[in-house]
Amino acid sequence: MEYSVKLSHLPATASFPERLRERLRYDASRGELIYRGFMTKCSYDEISALSDDLEFHLAVERLFVLTSAEVAPERTSLSPRILVAAAATVLMAAAHVWGTVRHKAVQRTAHPPQTATVSTAR
């Protein structure tokens, strides 16, 4: 896939290396910098180093971001089945805690602790 961004002029110092010429080109008639495929960070660094021109750097950065979208994973929402399973797990955990607390409360009232009163009065 080819990506392009607007660039009014190609800086005179920006001479594309032979190894990038298949992927990177400048269309002067349309005023576009064009890159084919995914741009690696290494390629981005190499292209950025070709010129100190700010407009060129911004164009290269926009191309880098555009090509990254090609390999970025799609955002997916949670499946309704996962949501139902999570809700059921929370309900079961809550029921277990409630049952444990209730059982201990019943045990305490059924078997009150033995107490003894000691008097020291004579």
Buried (B, 14 or more C-beta within 10 A) or exposed (E): EEBBBEBEEBBEEBEBEEEBEEBBBBEEEEBBBBBBBBBEEEBBEBBBEBBEBEBBBEBBBBBBBBBBEEEEEEEEEEEEEEEEEEEEEEEEEEEEEEEEEEEEEEEEEEEEEEEEEEEEEE
